[in-house]
């Protein structure tokens, strides 16, 4: 009797094409993970292209040559960066020299004479010193690597700017449909406009932070406020780490020229400024220029820092903007893209 109610066996078959698709997808994800550093350089090069392409297009209308326009824009970029560094480094170096002359050397000698080292402490100091040498070597090697990466980034960005008018036709590898080229051209224009808004917002934030730093240090009475404000402007490009690096020399100057109380005041000023910048200034400016919600901006930067450190936090909002645009175009043209792609 129970046999009458025996359920029928169901056979589940998996199509070989599904297995092949899953394996291919896993391989692609693994491949992208292995070349993630290259992808980051390409994406940063694309950002440089987005930042410089409007200037190239405007100059091209005047001199009628895109190559010459690109050369002129990059020469101007190098000159501007060199001028900023020439203004910042010698000023800080000369003022640092003057600062060291004002240091109470006998005071430091007295403090050092009070130190007493045991054999164990000296051994520990030697180990720490060895670690410092290793750290110094890491910094030097990373500096050369960073220089090479910067040159590579600029070279790739030059090629991207040269190919920008025809960049949308690269999808010819996958399709030759005319409306696909039109969609890709529209997509690239939107990406450039949105990322251009982010670059504009980042520049505004850097300018506000640099200006507030100069104004605040001037009011407090810290010398060398102008180069310190310029330093804060330049380092603001590095989320989280930049403000900390900018605060260090200001606190040191405050301590040497004004004592512990002045150093604490400057420390408090930089902490307040960083909180205002991260919670109020950056989200508001990003919302106005890049249409990125304030909460999304904060969460994106935090998530980017957690995933990729300084570079991750720097690229968090551009990656979000890019992903948002891709998803929007996919939803808008899903019926046209799915059959052919």
N, C-alpha and C positions, 0 to 999 in steps of 0.2 A: 504493500500500500504506500509505503514511504517512497518507493521507487517512482510512483507517479508524479511526485513533486520534486524529483531530482532536477536541479537547475542545469540548463544547457551550458556547456563550456564555451566561453568566448575567446576567440583567438585574436590577439592583437598583433598586427603586422606593422613593421616600421619600414617605410620606403627607403631604399638606398640613397635616394636623392636628399632626404632629410639628414641622414647620417653624414653624407658628404658636406652638406651645407653647415652643419654644426661644427664639424672638424675644421672646415675652412674658416668659419667665424672665430673659433678658438685660436687658430694659427694666426689670423690677422690681429687679434687682440694681443697675443703674445709678441708678435712682430712689432706692433706699435709701442708696446711697453719697453721693448729692448732699445728702440730708437727714440725714446721720449725726450732725451736731451736735444737731439737734432730737431724734433718737432717744436720744442720750446724756442730754439734759435730761429726757426722759420717763422713761428708765430710772432716773435719779437721783431723780426725783420719786416713782417707785414705791418706791424704797428708803426715802425719807422716810415715805411712807404705811405701809410695813411696820413701820418703827420706832415710829410714833406710834399706829397703829391699835389695838394692845392697850390702851393707856391710854385711848383714846377709848371702846372697848367697855366697859371697866370703869366709866368715869365715866357712860356712858350708862345702865347698870343702876341708878345712883343717882338721876340727875336726869331720866331718861326722855326726853331730847331729844338727838338725835344732833348737830344743828347747834350747840346750846349746848355740848355736850361738846367738839366740835371747836374752838370759839372759846376755851374755857377751856384746853384742852391747848396751843393755839398761843400764847396769852398767857403761860402758864407757861414755854413754850419760850423765848420772847423774853425773859422776865424772867431766866431762868437764864443765857442767853447774855450778856445785858447785865450781870448781876452778875459773871460771870467776867471780862468785859472791864473792868468798873469796878474789879475787884480787881487785875487784871494791869497795865493800862496806867498808871494813876496811880502804882502802886508802882514799876514799872520806870522811869517818868519821873523820879520824885523821887530814886530811888536812882542813876539815871544822872547827875542833877545833882550829887549828892554825890560820885559817882565822878569827874566832871570836875574837881571842886574839888581832888581828891587827885592829879590828874595833874601831873607835874613839867613845868610850862610852859617854864622856862628850858632844860630838857633838849631839848625839841622845837625850841626856837628855835636852839639850838646845832647840832642836826642839820640843820635847814633851811639855816642859814648855810653849812654845808659843801658844799651842793649848788651845782654850777656847770653852767649851761645854755649850750649853743652855739646858734647860729641854727637849725641843723637840728633840734636837740632841741626848741627852742621851737616850731618849725613842726609837728613831730610831736605835741607836746603840744596845740597848737591843734586839730589834726585829731582827736585823741582826745577833746578837750573837746566838739567838735562832735558826735562820735558819742555822747558821754554825754548831750548834750541830746536827741538823737533817742531814745536809750534811755529817758530820763526821760519824754519825751512818750509813748512806747509804754507805759510802766508806768502813767501817769496814765489813758490811754485804756482800757487793759486793766482798770484798777480800776473805772471806770464801767461797762464792759461786764460785769465780774464781778458788780457790784452789781445790774445789770438781770437778769442770768442767775439770781442768787440769788432775787430777787423773783419772777421767772417760775417758778422751780422750786417755790417755796413755794405759789404760786397753783395750779399744776397738781396738786401733792400734796394740797391742800385738796379740789379737785374729785374726786380719786381716792378720798380717804377718805369723802367724801359718797356716792359711787357704789359703794363697796366691797361692800355687801351685795347689790347687783344687778349687779356687774361681770361675773359669769359669763354673764349673759344677753346681753351684747354680741355673742356668737357667733351671735345670731339673724340677723345679716346673712348668714351662710353656711348655717345649718341651723336647723330648728325641732324636731329630734328631742329628746324629753325626756331620754333617756339621755345625749345630748351635753351638755346643760346640767348634768347630774349629774357627768359626767366633768370638765367645766370647773370646777365648784365645788370638786371634790376636788383638781384640779390647782392652783388658786389657793391653796387652804388649804395644800397641801404647799409651794408656792413661798414663801408667807409664813412658814411655819414654818422652812424651810431658810435663807431670807435673814434671818429674825429671829435664827437661830443665828449667822449671820455678823456681824450688827450687835452681838450680845451679845459675841462673841469679839473684835471690834474694840475695843469699849469696855473689855474686860478688858485687852487688850494696851496700850491707851493708859494705863490706870490703873497697870499694872505699870511701864511705862517712866517715867511721871511720878514714881512713888514711888521707883524705883531712882535716878533722876536726883537727886531731892531728897536721898535717903539718901547717895549717893555724894559729892555736892558738900559735904554737911555733914561727912562723914568727912574729906574732903580739906582742908576748912577754907576753902571759897570762900564769901564773903558773898552774901547775896541768894539762897540756895538755894531758898527756897520759891517765889518768882515764876519762877525758872528751871525748877524742876520742873513748875510749872503750864504754863509755855510749852512744855516738852517734851511734856506731856500733850496739849495742843491741837494741836501741829504733827505729832504722830504719825499723824494722819489722812492726812497726805500721805506716801506711801511714798517712800523714797529721799531726797527733797528735805527733808522735815520734820525728820529728825534733824540734817541739816547746818545748817539754819536755826536750830535750837534750840541747836546747839553754838557758833555764832559769838559770841553775846553772853557766854556763859560763859567762853570762851577769852579774850575781850577783858578781862573783869573779872579773870580770873586773872593775865593779863599785867600789868595796871596795879597790882593789889594785891600780887602775889607775884613778879613778874618772869618771865623767860623759862622758868625751870625749872618753875614752877607752871603756866604756860600749856601746856607740853609734857605735864605730868601730866594736866591736864584734857583735852587733845586725845586722849591715849592712853585715858583713861577713856571718852570718848564713842565712840571707834572700837571699843573692846571691847564697850561696851553695844550699839552698833548691830549688831555681828556676832552677839552673843548673842540679841538681839531677832529678827533676821531668820532665823537658822539654828535657834534652839532655841525661843524663846518663842512667836512667831507660828505656826509649824507645829503645835506641840503644842496650843495653845489652839484653833486652827482645827479640828484633828482632833477635839477633845473636844466642841466646840459646834456646828460646822457639818459634821462628818463629811467633812472634806476632808483627803486624805492629805498628809503632810508634804512629800513630794517634789512632789506636784501643786501644793501651795500655793506652794512656792518657784519652780517652773517657770512657773506661771501669772503670778505677779507680775513675773518677769523678762520673759516674753513680752509681757505687757500694757504694761510700760514701754517695750519696744522698739517696739511698734506705736503706742501712743498717749501716751507720756510719762507724766507724773504721773497724769493722769486715767485713762489705760489701766491703770496698775499699781493704782490705787485700785479700779477696777471689774473687775479681772481675775477675782478669786475669785467675786464675785456673778454675772458672766457665765458662768463655769464651772458654778456651781450651777444657774443657770437652764437652760443647755444640757443638763446632766445630767438634770434633772427632765423636760424636754421629751422627750429621747430615751427615758427610762424609761417615760413614759406612752405614747409612740408604740409601743414594743415591747409594752407590756401590752395596749393596746386597738387594735392595728393592724387586726385583722379587723373591728372595729366602725367605725373611723374612715375607713378607706380607701374603702369604697364610697360613702359620703355626702359625704366631703370631697374 
